[in-house]
């Protein structure tokens, strides 16, 4: 952890936001927004954790 962490959110937060956005699009396609956001958030977290 360095001083830069105070200036911007951690990378997993961006993964979560991107995942939720992707999930919302998936949810519209699947006609189930809650399920899509859940899937997208999981995908975003997986990508963010993998990049570390």
C-alpha atoms as a printed R data frame, in Angstrom:
   type eleno elety resid chain resno       x       y       z
1  ATOM     1    CA   UNK     A     1   0.000   0.000   0.000
2  ATOM     2    CA   UNK     A     2   1.478   3.319  -1.033
3  ATOM     3    CA   UNK     A     3   0.279   6.925  -0.829
4  ATOM     4    CA   UNK     A     4  -1.516   6.726  -4.177
5  ATOM     5    CA   UNK     A     5  -4.230   4.524  -2.673
6  ATOM     6    CA   UNK     A     6  -5.727   7.574  -0.951
7  ATOM     7    CA   UNK     A     7  -6.212   9.451  -4.233
8  ATOM     8    CA   UNK     A     8  -8.140   6.840  -6.199
9  ATOM     9    CA   UNK     A     9 -10.265   3.826  -5.329
10 ATOM    10    CA   UNK     A    10  -8.637   0.385  -5.467
11 ATOM    11    CA   UNK     A    11  -8.712  -1.558  -8.727
12 ATOM    12    CA   UNK     A    12 -11.323  -4.024  -7.466
13 ATOM    13    CA   UNK     A    13 -13.764  -1.113  -7.088
14 ATOM    14    CA   UNK     A    14 -13.384  -0.272 -10.793
15 ATOM    15    CA   UNK     A    15 -13.818  -3.950 -11.635
16 ATOM    16    CA   UNK     A    16 -17.015  -3.978  -9.602
17 ATOM    17    CA   UNK     A    17 -18.351  -0.851 -11.340
18 ATOM    18    CA   UNK     A    18 -17.473  -2.160 -14.809
19 ATOM    19    CA   UNK     A    19 -18.898  -5.559 -13.915
20 ATOM    20    CA   UNK     A    20 -22.143  -3.986 -12.728
21 ATOM    21    CA   UNK     A    21 -22.394  -2.036 -15.989
22 ATOM    22    CA   UNK     A    22 -21.805  -5.176 -18.045
23 ATOM    23    CA   UNK     A    23 -24.229  -7.013 -15.772
24 ATOM    24    CA   UNK     A    24 -26.939  -4.396 -16.303
25 ATOM    25    CA   UNK     A    25 -26.607  -4.882 -20.069
26 ATOM    26    CA   UNK     A    26 -26.699  -8.659 -19.575
27 ATOM    27    CA   UNK     A    27 -29.704  -8.261 -17.301
28 ATOM    28    CA   UNK     A    28 -31.619  -6.344 -19.973
29 ATOM    29    CA   UNK     A    29 -30.755  -9.043 -22.512
30 ATOM    30    CA   UNK     A    30 -31.808 -11.802 -20.094
31 ATOM    31    CA   UNK     A    31 -34.861  -9.815 -18.926
32 ATOM    32    CA   UNK     A    32 -33.601 -10.094 -15.327
33 ATOM    33    CA   UNK     A    33 -31.588  -7.034 -14.272
34 ATOM    34    CA   UNK     A    34 -30.860  -8.237 -10.707
35 ATOM    35    CA   UNK     A    35 -29.374 -11.497 -11.994
36 ATOM    36    CA   UNK     A    36 -27.353  -9.649 -14.635
37 ATOM    37    CA   UNK     A    37 -25.891  -7.184 -12.114
38 ATOM    38    CA   UNK     A    38 -24.989 -10.073  -9.804
39 ATOM    39    CA   UNK     A    39 -23.231 -11.920 -12.626
40 ATOM    40    CA   UNK     A    40 -21.491  -8.785 -13.851
41 ATOM    41    CA   UNK     A    41 -20.272  -7.842 -10.370
42 ATOM    42    CA   UNK     A    42 -18.869 -11.344  -9.942
43 ATOM    43    CA   UNK     A    43 -17.128 -11.141 -13.321
44 ATOM    44    CA   UNK     A    44 -15.724  -7.701 -12.490
45 ATOM    45    CA   UNK     A    45 -14.395  -8.891  -9.124
46 ATOM    46    CA   UNK     A    46 -12.806 -11.947 -10.755
47 ATOM    47    CA   UNK     A    47 -11.007  -9.767 -13.325
48 ATOM    48    CA   UNK     A    48  -9.849  -7.269 -10.686
49 ATOM    49    CA   UNK     A    49  -8.528  -9.987  -8.378
50 ATOM    50    CA   UNK     A    50  -6.809 -11.784 -11.266
51 ATOM    51    CA   UNK     A    51  -4.949  -8.631 -12.307
52 ATOM    52    CA   UNK     A    52  -3.227  -8.254  -8.916
